Amino acid sequence: MNKRTGVLAAGLVAVIGMAGAAVAQAPAVAAEPAAAEPASAMHHHRHHGMMAHKQVAGVQQALNTAGAKLAVDGKWGPKTEAALKQFQQQHGLKVTGHLDHATRTRLKLI
């Protein structure tokens, strides 16, 4: 190993060491939801978790206009999901709990 290669290798070792220290100091990441919840339900919550707070509030308001009694808080939770499923069932839609195109159309969100 020549002097230049040695300096580069030492620099690389230093960078890797700093990265390792940063990872060691990083806050712990929350674990996935408990395994008691079915995988499809976990995917479902993550799917709605991608909706913006404002979008969820719009869905909640539309469901309330259709007869639900939800707090319009912009958080997708079990009550919002249940209200959506009930809406889908009452309107002859496929009951999925997902805000699909047919459900958006029926809720007049499109």
C-alpha positions in Angstrom: 0.0 0.0 0.0 1.5 3.4 -0.9 1.2 6.6 1.1 -1.8 7.9 -0.9 -3.7 4.7 -0.7 -3.0 4.5 3.1 -4.4 8.0 3.6 -7.5 7.2 1.6 -8.0 4.0 3.5 -7.6 5.8 6.9 -10.1 8.4 5.8 -12.6 5.7 4.8 -12.2 4.0 8.1 -12.8 7.3 9.9 -16.0 8.0 7.9 -17.3 4.5 8.5 -16.5 4.8 12.2 -18.4 8.1 12.4 -21.4 6.6 10.6 -21.4 3.7 13.0 -21.4 6.1 16.0 -24.2 8.1 14.5 -26.3 5.0 14.1 -25.5 4.0 17.6 -26.7 7.4 18.9 -29.8 7.5 16.7 -33.2 7.2 18.5 -34.8 3.7 18.4 -37.4 3.2 15.7 -40.8 2.0 16.8 -41.4 -1.6 15.9 -44.1 -2.7 13.5 -47.6 -3.1 15.0 -48.2 -6.2 17.0 -48.5 -9.4 15.1 -52.0 -9.9 16.5 -53.2 -7.5 13.8 -53.5 -9.3 10.4 -51.0 -8.4 7.8 -53.7 -7.0 5.5 -54.9 -4.7 8.3 -51.3 -3.4 8.9 -51.0 -2.7 5.1 -54.4 -1.0 5.3 -53.3 1.4 8.1 -50.1 2.2 6.3 -52.0 2.9 3.1 -54.3 5.4 4.8 -51.3 6.7 6.7 -50.0 8.1 3.4 -53.0 10.4 3.1 -52.4 14.0 4.2 -54.1 15.2 7.3 -56.3 17.5 5.2 -57.4 14.7 2.9 -58.4 12.5 5.8 -60.4 15.4 7.3 -62.1 15.8 4.0 -63.1 12.1 3.9 -64.4 12.4 7.5 -66.4 15.4 6.6 -67.9 13.7 3.6 -68.8 10.6 5.7 -70.4 12.9 8.2 -72.4 14.6 5.4 -73.6 11.0 4.5 -74.7 10.4 8.1 -71.7 9.3 10.1 -70.8 11.0 13.4 -67.0 11.3 13.3 -64.7 13.8 14.9 -63.1 15.6 11.9 -59.6 15.4 13.2 -57.7 14.3 10.1 -56.5 11.0 11.7 -57.4 7.8 10.1 -58.5 5.5 12.9 -60.8 2.6 13.5 -63.9 4.8 13.7 -63.2 6.4 10.3 -62.5 3.0 8.8 -65.8 1.6 10.3 -67.7 4.6 9.0 -66.2 4.1 5.5 -67.1 0.4 5.5 -70.6 1.2 6.6 -70.9 3.8 3.9 -69.7 1.3 1.3 -72.2 -1.3 2.5 -75.1 1.1 2.5 -74.3 2.2 -1.1 -73.8 -1.2 -2.6 -70.1 -0.8 -3.0 -67.5 -3.4 -2.4 -66.8 -3.2 1.4 -63.0 -2.9 1.6 -62.4 0.0 4.0 -60.2 1.5 1.2 -61.0 4.8 -0.4 -61.2 3.4 -3.9 -62.4 5.3 -7.0 -66.1 4.2 -6.7 -66.2 5.2 -3.0 -64.5 8.6 -3.7 -67.1 9.2 -6.5 -70.0 8.2 -4.3 -68.7 10.5 -1.5 -68.3 13.3 -4.1 -64.6 13.6 -3.4 -63.8 13.5 -7.1 
